[in-house]
Amino acid sequence: MEIFDPHSNIDFLRWGKVSVTISVLLIIVSIFFITVRGLNYGLDFTGGVLVQVTYQQPVDVGEVRGALATSGFENAVVQSLGGTREISIRLQPKADPSAIVGGVVKPDRVAADVLKALQTKRSDVALSRPPDFVGPQVGAELRNSGIIAVIVVIVFIMVYLGMRFEKRFAVAAVASEVHDTLITVGIIAAVQREFDLTVLASVLAVVGYSINDKVVVFDRVRELFRSSRKAEPADVLNRAINNTLSRTIITSLFTGITMAALYFFGGPAVHGFAITMLIGIVVGTLSSIFFANPILLWLGVSKKDLMPVTKENPELARRP
């Protein structure tokens, strides 16, 4: 299936300096927002109060979430506990300052506020167990583990591409991964969207999705270097982008449609995941075309990097 002519000859690398300059500026702005404004960490990272309630009649999670939002608990995490009557609610005590005394959270006061908010919509609700406070220590461990996970993924991607292709491809791919990850997280920091475990999971998914795009283009670059005897590296890279353009756009389009459906029909619990993936898809697609390949060209990739020139050299002979 092709929506673009694979034999077209659009000179994408002509805009290489401009696109890379824009990308570098976006990275700087993203780092600024991440370090200065910071991420709006959710309950998974900051801690909060856990309240469990029971309804006499079945209740919808959206109804509970709406009642809490009306009373000021806008970022509450609401989940059903194996049925339609028992609900788990995690939230920060922002709606009532009296819930914090001397810097210490009073779970009983928070639970009373939550119960009052829910009873404004339905009176058949009651606490099913005493409220509990979840401290931020677990959140700090999760945050550190998430950062380590992203770094480990990027490092192993670099190692794999260095073995599968050539070190210049690995450097270009890792530069693109850092580019995609920083800009995606930077946008989340800029708009102050809540950063929870689902958003962290989507950032890891963006890393995997983005590298898949790069590997497809890099594989075509290698094929064209083998089949083109006298073509210049810039021409080979342009042809590789043109040949894979339909695949790149179609994959991004249908993945984006899936994420949009998840956002509109999956409920608020997955909104963060869907939005982050949509941002990552757009950033990753553009970097596959306008960032990774100019970097690869500037690193000096050439035909001799992928073709064995002598049988006596085992390092060249082992390359596919």
QUIRATA-V734534 format. One record per helix or strand. SS is the DSSP state (alpha for helix, beta for strand). FROM is the first residue (numbers start at 0). TO is the last residue. If there is no record, write none. Layout:
ss: [SS,SS]
from: [FROM,FROM]
to: [TO,TO]
This chain:
ss: [alpha,beta,alpha,beta,alpha,beta,beta,alpha,beta,beta,alpha,beta,beta,alpha,alpha,beta,alpha,alpha,alpha,alpha,alpha,alpha]
from: [11,39,42,47,60,76,85,96,99,103,106,124,131,136,166,193,196,232,267,291,302,313]
to: [36,40,45,54,69,79,90,98,100,104,118,126,133,163,190,194,226,264,289,297,304,316]
